[in-house]
Amino acid sequence: MGWAALNQFMNRVALARLGSVTVTAYPVTGQGFLSQNSEMVLGGQVVIIDYSLKCKTADFGGLKYGDTLQIDGTTYKVEHQPLRVEDGLFCVIPLVLA
């Protein structure tokens, strides 16, 4: 097993131990962290949202309002464009049940 394959395997193991969920937005499948009843600052106002997904920007940062994705077999709809957090490697996506 090469270094790149080993690194990917170790990342999957670490994410699984931290409680990540499987996310699919065709054709991309990846991992993320789903939160319920979250607060976010949108347009300078604190907004309560139903769900939020924290995931890699490279995987799901291109989603737009109205796009749908599957998280552990449940369909969600993107409520607002992804917001980059920390150094931009990750993003948070506000969601509602579809």
A tleap script that builds the chain and sets N, CA, C and O, in Angstrom:
source leaprc.protein.ff14SB
mol = sequence {
  NMET GLY TRP ALA ALA LEU ASN GLN PHE MET
  ASN ARG VAL ALA LEU ALA ARG LEU GLY SER
  VAL THR VAL THR ALA TYR PRO VAL THR GLY
  GLN GLY PHE LEU SER GLN ASN SER GLU MET
  VAL LEU GLY GLY GLN VAL VAL ILE ILE ASP
  TYR SER LEU LYS CYS LYS THR ALA ASP PHE
  GLY GLY LEU LYS TYR GLY ASP THR LEU GLN
  ILE ASP GLY THR THR TYR LYS VAL GLU HIE
  GLN PRO LEU ARG VAL GLU ASP GLY LEU PHE
  CYS VAL ILE PRO LEU VAL LEU CALA
}
set mol.1.N position { 0.859 -1.174 0.000 }
set mol.1.CA position { 0.000 0.000 0.000 }
set mol.1.C position { 0.903 1.234 0.000 }
set mol.1.O position { 1.795 1.359 0.840 }
set mol.2.N position { 0.665 2.145 -0.948 }
set mol.2.CA position { 1.458 3.367 -1.042 }
set mol.2.C position { 1.081 4.374 0.043 }
set mol.2.O position { 0.090 4.204 0.752 }
set mol.3.N position { 1.888 5.420 0.156 }
set mol.3.CA position { 1.671 6.446 1.174 }
set mol.3.C position { 0.322 7.139 0.997 }
set mol.3.O position { -0.378 7.369 1.983 }
set mol.4.N position { -0.059 7.478 -0.239 }
set mol.4.CA position { -1.327 8.179 -0.481 }
set mol.4.C position { -2.511 7.314 -0.062 }
set mol.4.O position { -3.441 7.808 0.576 }
set mol.5.N position { -2.489 6.031 -0.412 }
set mol.5.CA position { -3.574 5.121 -0.042 }
set mol.5.C position { -3.644 4.946 1.472 }
set mol.5.O position { -4.732 4.921 2.048 }
set mol.6.N position { -2.492 4.825 2.110 }
set mol.6.CA position { -2.461 4.694 3.562 }
set mol.6.C position { -3.003 5.945 4.240 }
set mol.6.O position { -3.745 5.849 5.217 }
set mol.7.N position { -2.640 7.110 3.733 }
set mol.7.CA position { -3.126 8.373 4.282 }
set mol.7.C position { -4.650 8.477 4.159 }
set mol.7.O position { -5.314 8.879 5.114 }
set mol.8.N position { -5.209 8.124 3.009 }
set mol.8.CA position { -6.656 8.152 2.817 }
set mol.8.C position { -7.347 7.182 3.768 }
set mol.8.O position { -8.378 7.512 4.355 }
set mol.9.N position { -6.780 5.983 3.921 }
set mol.9.CA position { -7.343 4.996 4.834 }
set mol.9.C position { -7.353 5.516 6.260 }
set mol.9.O position { -8.359 5.382 6.957 }
set mol.10.N position { -6.255 6.105 6.705 }
set mol.10.CA position { -6.172 6.627 8.065 }
set mol.10.C position { -7.155 7.776 8.282 }
set mol.10.O position { -7.734 7.894 9.362 }
set mol.11.N position { -7.351 8.619 7.275 }
set mol.11.CA position { -8.332 9.700 7.376 }
set mol.11.C position { -9.738 9.138 7.542 }
set mol.11.O position { -10.512 9.646 8.354 }
set mol.12.N position { -10.082 8.093 6.781 }
set mol.12.CA position { -11.414 7.475 6.906 }
set mol.12.C position { -11.612 6.890 8.294 }
set mol.12.O position { -12.683 7.043 8.879 }
set mol.13.N position { -10.594 6.221 8.830 }
set mol.13.CA position { -10.685 5.628 10.170 }
set mol.13.C position { -10.869 6.722 11.215 }
set mol.13.O position { -11.709 6.594 12.105 }
set mol.14.N position { -10.093 7.793 11.112 }
set mol.14.CA position { -10.195 8.890 12.082 }
set mol.14.C position { -11.573 9.541 12.027 }
set mol.14.O position { -12.168 9.807 13.071 }
set mol.15.N position { -12.092 9.803 10.818 }
set mol.15.CA position { -13.416 10.419 10.692 }
set mol.15.C position { -14.500 9.514 11.257 }
set mol.15.O position { -15.418 9.992 11.923 }
set mol.16.N position { -14.408 8.225 11.002 }
set mol.16.CA position { -15.411 7.283 11.515 }
set mol.16.C position { -15.410 7.273 13.039 }
set mol.16.O position { -16.474 7.197 13.653 }
set mol.17.N position { -14.257 7.346 13.648 }
set mol.17.CA position { -14.171 7.338 15.112 }
set mol.17.C position { -14.692 8.637 15.715 }
set mol.17.O position { -15.114 8.653 16.871 }
set mol.18.N position { -14.668 9.720 14.954 }
set mol.18.CA position { -15.163 11.003 15.446 }
set mol.18.C position { -16.668 11.168 15.243 }
set mol.18.O position { -17.237 12.178 15.658 }
set mol.19.N position { -17.318 10.195 14.614 }
set mol.19.CA position { -18.767 10.252 14.441 }
set mol.19.C position { -19.212 10.864 13.130 }
set mol.19.O position { -20.297 11.440 13.055 }
set mol.20.N position { -18.398 10.750 12.096 }
set mol.20.CA position { -18.790 11.324 10.811 }
set mol.20.C position { -19.887 10.496 10.155 }
set mol.20.O position { -20.118 9.344 10.522 }
set mol.21.N position { -20.555 11.096 9.184 }
set mol.21.CA position { -21.615 10.445 8.436 }
set mol.21.C position { -21.233 10.428 6.960 }
set mol.21.O position { -20.422 11.238 6.514 }
set mol.22.N position { -21.815 9.511 6.213 }
set mol.22.CA position { -21.574 9.414 4.780 }
set mol.22.C position { -22.481 10.386 4.056 }
set mol.22.O position { -23.691 10.406 4.282 }
set mol.23.N position { -21.890 11.200 3.177 }
set mol.23.CA position { -22.605 12.235 2.439 }
set mol.23.C position { -22.444 11.963 0.951 }
set mol.23.O position { -21.335 11.718 0.475 }
set mol.24.N position { -23.564 12.008 0.209 }
set mol.24.CA position { -23.508 11.834 -1.232 }
set mol.24.C position { -24.273 12.959 -1.903 }
set mol.24.O position { -25.469 13.141 -1.672 }
set mol.25.N position { -23.577 13.703 -2.729 }
set mol.25.CA position { -24.187 14.708 -3.613 }
set mol.25.C position { -23.678 14.329 -4.997 }
set mol.25.O position { -22.573 14.704 -5.390 }
set mol.26.N position { -24.495 13.584 -5.729 }
set mol.26.CA position { -24.061 12.941 -6.968 }
set mol.26.C position { -23.194 13.857 -7.797 }
set mol.26.O position { -23.588 14.999 -8.034 }
set mol.27.N position { -22.045 13.424 -8.246 }
set mol.27.CA position { -21.436 12.095 -8.163 }
set mol.27.C position { -20.430 11.946 -7.018 }
set mol.27.O position { -19.706 10.951 -6.973 }
set mol.28.N position { -20.369 12.902 -6.099 }
set mol.28.CA position { -19.357 12.898 -5.031 }
set mol.28.C position { -19.898 12.213 -3.775 }
set mol.28.O position { -21.029 12.464 -3.358 }
set mol.29.N position { -19.083 11.352 -3.182 }
set mol.29.CA position { -19.389 10.749 -1.883 }
set mol.29.C position { -18.216 11.048 -0.962 }
set mol.29.O position { -17.055 10.875 -1.336 }
set mol.30.N position { -18.534 11.501 0.249 }
set mol.30.CA position { -17.494 11.835 1.207 }
set mol.30.C position { -18.015 11.705 2.624 }
set mol.30.O position { -19.039 11.065 2.862 }
set mol.31.N position { -17.311 12.313 3.561 }
set mol.31.CA position { -17.665 12.271 4.978 }
set mol.31.C position { -17.907 13.683 5.483 }
set mol.31.O position { -17.351 14.648 4.958 }
set mol.32.N position { -18.742 13.793 6.504 }
set mol.32.CA position { -19.010 15.077 7.121 }
set mol.32.C position { -19.588 14.882 8.506 }
set mol.32.O position { -19.784 13.756 8.963 }
set mol.33.N position { -19.857 15.999 9.169 }
set mol.33.CA position { -20.420 15.962 10.510 }
set mol.33.C position { -21.748 16.706 10.496 }
set mol.33.O position { -21.786 17.903 10.214 }
set mol.34.N position { -22.833 16.008 10.797 }
set mol.34.CA position { -24.173 16.576 10.780 }
set mol.34.C position { -24.553 17.050 12.174 }
set mol.34.O position { -24.418 16.311 13.150 }
set mol.35.N position { -25.029 18.292 12.260 }
set mol.35.CA position { -25.505 18.861 13.522 }
set mol.35.C position { -26.958 19.254 13.362 }
set mol.35.O position { -27.386 19.639 12.273 }
set mol.36.N position { -27.716 19.160 14.437 }
set mol.36.CA position { -29.128 19.534 14.413 }
set mol.36.C position { -29.337 20.770 15.267 }
set mol.36.O position { -28.663 20.964 16.279 }
set mol.37.N position { -30.293 21.619 14.840 }
set mol.37.CA position { -30.648 22.839 15.557 }
set mol.37.C position { -29.417 23.701 15.825 }
set mol.37.O position { -29.005 23.887 16.970 }
set mol.38.N position { -28.853 24.211 14.763 }
set mol.38.CA position { -27.638 25.015 14.853 }
set mol.38.C position { -27.955 26.495 14.701 }
set mol.38.O position { -28.988 26.866 14.143 }
set mol.39.N position { -27.068 27.327 15.197 }
set mol.39.CA position { -27.157 28.771 15.007 }
set mol.39.C position { -26.017 29.203 14.095 }
set mol.39.O position { -24.882 28.749 14.244 }
set mol.40.N position { -26.329 30.084 13.151 }
set mol.40.CA position { -25.308 30.600 12.249 }
set mol.40.C position { -25.534 32.087 12.075 }
set mol.40.O position { -26.647 32.582 12.253 }
set mol.41.N position { -24.477 32.794 11.728 }
set mol.41.CA position { -24.588 34.206 11.404 }
set mol.41.C position { -24.661 34.317 9.882 }
set mol.41.O position { -23.701 33.998 9.180 }
set mol.42.N position { -25.806 34.771 9.381 }
set mol.42.CA position { -26.021 34.951 7.948 }
set mol.42.C position { -26.436 36.389 7.714 }
set mol.42.O position { -27.440 36.841 8.263 }
set mol.43.N position { -25.685 37.106 6.916 }
set mol.43.CA position { -26.021 38.506 6.640 }
set mol.43.C position { -25.998 39.373 7.880 }
set mol.43.O position { -26.761 40.335 7.974 }
set mol.44.N position { -25.133 39.051 8.839 }
set mol.44.CA position { -25.011 39.846 10.052 }
set mol.44.C position { -26.061 39.559 11.109 }
set mol.44.O position { -26.087 40.219 12.148 }
set mol.45.N position { -26.934 38.578 10.861 }
set mol.45.CA position { -27.965 38.223 11.832 }
set mol.45.C position { -27.794 36.772 12.259 }
set mol.45.O position { -27.390 35.926 11.461 }
set mol.46.N position { -28.104 36.487 13.526 }
set mol.46.CA position { -28.061 35.112 14.007 }
set mol.46.C position { -29.340 34.418 13.556 }
set mol.46.O position { -30.447 34.887 13.823 }
set mol.47.N position { -29.170 33.303 12.875 }
set mol.47.CA position { -30.298 32.564 12.313 }
set mol.47.C position { -30.260 31.144 12.862 }
set mol.47.O position { -29.199 30.520 12.905 }
set mol.48.N position { -31.411 30.634 13.279 }
set mol.48.CA position { -31.526 29.245 13.721 }
set mol.48.C position { -31.842 28.406 12.485 }
set mol.48.O position { -32.777 28.711 11.745 }
set mol.49.N position { -31.064 27.353 12.265 }
set mol.49.CA position { -31.327 26.473 11.142 }
set mol.49.C position { -31.598 25.065 11.651 }
set mol.49.O position { -31.209 24.716 12.766 }
set mol.50.N position { -32.267 24.256 10.831 }
set mol.50.CA position { -32.626 22.896 11.231 }
set mol.50.C position { -31.407 21.999 11.351 }
set mol.50.O position { -31.225 21.320 12.361 }
set mol.51.N position { -30.576 21.996 10.323 }
set mol.51.CA position { -29.410 21.115 10.294 }
set mol.51.C position { -28.241 21.855 9.665 }
set mol.51.O position { -28.429 22.780 8.875 }
set mol.52.N position { -27.034 21.439 10.023 }
set mol.52.CA position { -25.847 21.948 9.332 }
set mol.52.C position { -24.880 20.791 9.142 }
set mol.52.O position { -24.803 19.876 9.963 }
set mol.53.N position { -24.154 20.854 8.052 }
set mol.53.CA position { -23.179 19.835 7.720 }
set mol.53.C position { -21.811 20.481 7.607 }
set mol.53.O position { -21.628 21.410 6.821 }
set mol.54.N position { -20.846 20.000 8.384 }
set mol.54.CA position { -19.463 20.465 8.262 }
set mol.54.C position { -18.710 19.405 7.475 }
set mol.54.O position { -18.698 18.232 7.847 }
set mol.55.N position { -18.083 19.828 6.385 }
set mol.55.CA position { -17.422 18.879 5.490 }
set mol.55.C position { -16.277 19.565 4.759 }
set mol.55.O position { -16.069 20.768 4.916 }
set mol.56.N position { -15.537 18.807 3.961 }
set mol.56.CA position { -14.442 19.369 3.183 }
set mol.56.C position { -14.986 20.271 2.082 }
set mol.56.O position { -15.903 19.889 1.355 }
set mol.57.N position { -14.424 21.458 1.964 }
set mol.57.CA position { -14.821 22.394 0.910 }
set mol.57.C position { -14.559 21.791 -0.464 }
set mol.57.O position { -15.345 21.994 -1.390 }
set mol.58.N position { -13.466 21.055 -0.604 }
set mol.58.CA position { -13.134 20.442 -1.891 }
set mol.58.C position { -14.197 19.446 -2.343 }
set mol.58.O position { -14.413 19.274 -3.542 }
set mol.59.N position { -14.865 18.789 -1.392 }
set mol.59.CA position { -15.888 17.799 -1.739 }
set mol.59.C position { -17.251 18.424 -2.014 }
set mol.59.O position { -17.890 18.098 -3.014 }
set mol.60.N position { -17.704 19.323 -1.131 }
set mol.60.CA position { -19.088 19.795 -1.208 }
set mol.60.C position { -19.238 21.309 -1.209 }
set mol.60.O position { -20.356 21.812 -1.092 }
set mol.61.N position { -18.149 22.042 -1.338 }
set mol.61.CA position { -18.199 23.506 -1.313 }
set mol.61.C position { -18.891 24.133 -2.503 }
set mol.61.O position { -19.223 25.318 -2.462 }
set mol.62.N position { -19.118 23.376 -3.557 }
set mol.62.CA position { -19.771 23.905 -4.754 }
set mol.62.C position { -21.283 23.768 -4.758 }
set mol.62.O position { -21.929 24.148 -5.734 }
set mol.63.N position { -21.864 23.232 -3.688 }
set mol.63.CA position { -23.323 23.097 -3.634 }
set mol.63.C position { -23.983 24.473 -3.585 }
set mol.63.O position { -23.410 25.435 -3.075 }
set mol.64.N position { -25.207 24.544 -4.130 }
set mol.64.CA position { -25.954 25.805 -4.171 }
set mol.64.C position { -27.326 25.619 -3.538 }
set mol.64.O position { -27.780 24.497 -3.311 }
set mol.65.N position { -27.976 26.748 -3.260 }
set mol.65.CA position { -29.332 26.726 -2.697 }
set mol.65.C position { -30.227 25.809 -3.538 }
set mol.65.O position { -30.260 25.909 -4.764 }
set mol.66.N position { -30.940 24.927 -2.866 }
set mol.66.CA position { -31.872 24.041 -3.538 }
set mol.66.C position { -31.301 22.698 -3.952 }
set mol.66.O position { -32.060 21.779 -4.264 }
set mol.67.N position { -29.969 22.560 -3.962 }
set mol.67.CA position { -29.370 21.262 -4.284 }
set mol.67.C position { -29.746 20.256 -3.201 }
set mol.67.O position { -29.965 20.627 -2.048 }
set mol.68.N position { -29.817 19.000 -3.574 }
set mol.68.CA position { -30.129 17.953 -2.595 }
set mol.68.C position { -28.926 17.041 -2.413 }
set mol.68.O position { -28.097 16.886 -3.309 }
set mol.69.N position { -28.854 16.442 -1.226 }
set mol.69.CA position { -27.810 15.480 -0.925 }
set mol.69.C position { -28.363 14.428 0.013 }
set mol.69.O position { -29.346 14.657 0.717 }
set mol.70.N position { -27.728 13.290 0.012 }
set mol.70.CA position { -28.098 12.178 0.880 }
set mol.70.C position { -27.096 12.089 2.020 }
set mol.70.O position { -25.884 12.074 1.804 }
set mol.71.N position { -27.622 12.029 3.236 }
set mol.71.CA position { -26.773 11.852 4.410 }
set mol.71.C position { -27.295 10.646 5.163 }
set mol.71.O position { -28.391 10.679 5.723 }
set mol.72.N position { -26.510 9.585 5.174 }
set mol.72.CA position { -26.912 8.317 5.801 }
set mol.72.C position { -28.322 7.902 5.395 }
set mol.72.O position { -29.109 7.465 6.236 }
set mol.73.N position { -28.642 8.037 4.111 }
set mol.73.CA position { -29.920 7.573 3.571 }
set mol.73.C position { -31.070 8.557 3.665 }
set mol.73.O position { -32.160 8.252 3.181 }
set mol.74.N position { -30.880 9.716 4.260 }
set mol.74.CA position { -31.926 10.733 4.367 }
set mol.74.C position { -31.598 11.873 3.409 }
set mol.74.O position { -30.442 12.282 3.296 }
set mol.75.N position { -32.622 12.387 2.715 }
set mol.75.CA position { -32.411 13.454 1.744 }
set mol.75.C position { -32.592 14.817 2.413 }
set mol.75.O position { -33.585 15.063 3.097 }
set mol.76.N position { -31.609 15.698 2.199 }
set mol.76.CA position { -31.616 17.063 2.714 }
set mol.76.C position { -31.500 18.034 1.546 }
set mol.76.O position { -30.995 17.682 0.480 }
set mol.77.N position { -31.972 19.253 1.756 }
set mol.77.CA position { -31.865 20.300 0.745 }
set mol.77.C position { -30.990 21.418 1.286 }
set mol.77.O position { -31.084 21.781 2.458 }
set mol.78.N position { -30.141 21.959 0.427 }
set mol.78.CA position { -29.250 23.060 0.811 }
set mol.78.C position { -30.091 24.318 0.979 }
set mol.78.O position { -30.821 24.712 0.069 }
set mol.79.N position { -29.986 24.941 2.136 }
set mol.79.CA position { -30.771 26.133 2.474 }
set mol.79.C position { -30.021 27.432 2.170 }
set mol.79.O position { -30.642 28.479 1.993 }
set mol.80.N position { -28.697 27.368 2.109 }
set mol.80.CA position { -27.868 28.548 1.866 }
set mol.80.C position { -26.530 28.046 1.344 }
set mol.80.O position { -26.114 26.934 1.670 }
set mol.81.N position { -25.861 28.846 0.546 }
set mol.81.CA position { -24.570 28.415 0.002 }
set mol.81.C position { -23.609 28.066 1.129 }
set mol.81.O position { -23.702 28.634 2.217 }
set mol.82.N position { -22.687 27.142 0.885 }
set mol.82.CA position { -21.714 26.747 1.910 }
set mol.82.C position { -20.881 27.933 2.397 }
set mol.82.O position { -20.481 28.794 1.614 }
set mol.83.N position { -20.633 27.957 3.691 }
set mol.83.CA position { -19.833 29.010 4.311 }
set mol.83.C position { -18.486 28.427 4.705 }
set mol.83.O position { -18.430 27.474 5.482 }
set mol.84.N position { -17.406 28.983 4.184 }
set mol.84.CA position { -16.069 28.486 4.516 }
set mol.84.C position { -15.729 28.831 5.953 }
set mol.84.O position { -16.013 29.932 6.425 }
set mol.85.N position { -15.114 27.877 6.647 }
set mol.85.CA position { -14.717 28.086 8.039 }
set mol.85.C position { -13.245 27.753 8.204 }
set mol.85.O position { -12.625 27.114 7.355 }
set mol.86.N position { -12.710 28.210 9.328 }
set mol.86.CA position { -11.311 28.007 9.676 }
set mol.86.C position { -10.434 28.517 8.547 }
set mol.86.O position { -10.505 29.704 8.226 }
set mol.87.N position { -9.621 27.690 7.937 }
set mol.87.CA position { -8.722 28.149 6.876 }
set mol.87.C position { -9.306 27.933 5.478 }
set mol.87.O position { -8.591 28.057 4.484 }
set mol.88.N position { -10.587 27.614 5.399 }
set mol.88.CA position { -11.232 27.372 4.110 }
set mol.88.C position { -11.188 25.926 3.673 }
set mol.88.O position { -11.807 25.563 2.672 }
set mol.89.N position { -10.462 25.089 4.410 }
set mol.89.CA position { -10.407 23.675 4.084 }
set mol.89.C position { -11.772 23.023 4.300 }
set mol.89.O position { -12.139 22.087 3.591 }
set mol.90.N position { -12.520 23.523 5.283 }
set mol.90.CA position { -13.848 23.003 5.588 }
set mol.90.C position { -14.896 24.066 5.323 }
set mol.90.O position { -14.591 25.257 5.258 }
set mol.91.N position { -16.141 23.618 5.169 }
set mol.91.CA position { -17.268 24.535 5.030 }
set mol.91.C position { -18.437 24.005 5.853 }
set mol.91.O position { -18.491 22.826 6.201 }
set mol.92.N position { -19.358 24.892 6.149 }
set mol.92.CA position { -20.585 24.527 6.853 }
set mol.92.C position { -21.741 24.832 5.907 }
set mol.92.O position { -21.843 25.928 5.357 }
set mol.93.N position { -22.612 23.834 5.731 }
set mol.93.CA position { -23.733 23.967 4.812 }
set mol.93.C position { -25.030 23.898 5.603 }
set mol.93.O position { -25.309 22.873 6.224 }
set mol.94.N position { -25.848 24.978 5.599 }
set mol.94.CA position { -27.161 24.945 6.240 }
set mol.94.C position { -28.110 24.053 5.430 }
set mol.94.O position { -28.176 24.164 4.206 }
set mol.95.N position { -28.848 23.165 6.121 }
set mol.95.CA position { -29.730 22.204 5.453 }
set mol.95.C position { -31.115 22.178 6.069 }
set mol.95.O position { -31.309 22.577 7.218 }
set mol.96.N position { -32.081 21.699 5.285 }
set mol.96.CA position { -33.411 21.342 5.776 }
set mol.96.C position { -33.751 19.968 5.211 }
set mol.96.O position { -33.179 19.556 4.201 }
set mol.97.N position { -34.664 19.262 5.845 }
set mol.97.CA position { -35.113 17.990 5.294 }
set mol.97.C position { -35.838 18.246 3.969 }
set mol.97.O position { -36.637 19.177 3.865 }
set mol.98.N position { -35.562 17.427 2.974 }
set mol.98.CA position { -36.193 17.606 1.660 }
set mol.98.C position { -37.574 16.987 1.645 }
set mol.98.O position { -38.262 17.036 0.625 }
savepdb mol mol.pdb
quit
